[in-house]
Amino acid sequence: MSVGLMIESVNGDRIEEYLPVSGEAFFEQFWLPICKDCDLKLVLQFQTGRSFDHTDLPLLLAELQKVENAVLS
């Protein structure tokens, strides 16, 4: 299995685009510990599935930045 993002609309236009994020095992081994260490809420939900809308974007991007910082440190 894999973890991915399903984009359903952009600027009000309906699209269906799937973007793979990670394989399931890799997500569990590397992403989940970072999510827990950094107390991330939204990125943690990538694995189980959740709908996001434009209002979630600032927090989601901030959490992804924390993942990047954790990987680079």
Secondary structure, DSSP 8 states (H G I E B T S, - for coil): -EEEEEEEEETTEEEEEEEEEEEHHHIIIIIHHHHHHTT-STGGGGTT-----GGGHHHHHHHHHHHHHHHH-
